[in-house]
Amino acid sequence: LSWLVTTILKPLLKEVPSHLSNLFEHLELLRNIPQEQLAGRRFFAADISALYTNINVQGCIEDVIELASQQQECLDLLGLSLTDVHEILLFILSNSYFVYNSTLWL
């Protein structure tokens, strides 16, 4: 199911300004910032254990579906409706888990 929604929704990423499509390119740009421009600035890293803890799943899904409805002409829904995509996202995001450092995260 994750593959399905990824395939359907991937074209929307170009509409998300905070999406990093190439992390290495982004890191290279950061490395090339002159030191004087960095004075007084701080960089922060996210802790893997806190990646999804603050996501409002229902709000996230509503935002994705709203963006998808605005950009529907550039999406191939593969025969599904946006209601179907909504239900699939709800199932996936309500039943996700991953393993990191031998720890199961729900």
Solvent accessible surface area in square Angstrom, and as a share of the most:
residue,aa,sasa,rsa
1,L,113,0.56
2,S,63,0.41
3,W,180,0.63
4,L,38,0.19
5,V,10,0.06
6,T,79,0.46
7,T,57,0.33
8,I,1,0.01
9,L,25,0.12
10,K,127,0.54
11,P,50,0.31
12,L,8,0.04
13,L,69,0.34
14,K,143,0.60
15,E,70,0.32
16,V,55,0.32
17,P,138,0.87
18,S,94,0.61
19,H,73,0.32
20,L,87,0.43
21,S,102,0.66
22,N,73,0.37
23,L,95,0.47
24,F,162,0.68
25,E,103,0.46
26,H,62,0.28
27,L,62,0.31
28,E,83,0.37
29,L,111,0.55
30,L,51,0.25
31,R,165,0.60
32,N,99,0.51
33,I,50,0.26
34,P,59,0.37
35,Q,143,0.64
36,E,136,0.61
37,Q,109,0.48
38,L,39,0.20
39,A,78,0.61
40,G,88,0.85
41,R,173,0.63
42,R,197,0.72
43,F,131,0.55
44,F,175,0.73
45,A,104,0.80
46,A,87,0.67
47,D,88,0.45
48,I,61,0.31
49,S,39,0.25
50,A,52,0.40
51,L,81,0.40
52,Y,136,0.52
53,T,95,0.55
54,N,138,0.71
55,I,79,0.40
56,N,106,0.54
57,V,48,0.27
58,Q,76,0.34
59,G,22,0.21
60,C,46,0.28
61,I,0,0.00
62,E,93,0.42
63,D,95,0.49
64,V,41,0.24
65,I,29,0.15
66,E,99,0.44
67,L,44,0.22
68,A,0,0.00
69,S,58,0.37
70,Q,106,0.47
71,Q,41,0.18
72,Q,79,0.35
73,E,144,0.64
74,C,51,0.30
75,L,21,0.10
76,D,94,0.49
77,L,23,0.12
78,L,82,0.41
79,G,83,0.80
80,L,49,0.24
81,S,53,0.34
82,L,26,0.13
83,T,95,0.55
84,D,57,0.29
85,V,0,0.00
86,H,41,0.18
87,E,95,0.43
88,I,25,0.13
89,L,16,0.08
90,L,59,0.30
91,F,116,0.48
92,I,31,0.16
93,L,65,0.32
94,S,70,0.45
95,N,86,0.44
96,S,55,0.36
97,Y,144,0.55
98,F,66,0.28
99,V,95,0.55
100,Y,107,0.41
101,N,127,0.65
102,S,114,0.73
103,T,60,0.35
104,L,103,0.51
105,W,80,0.28
106,L,177,0.88
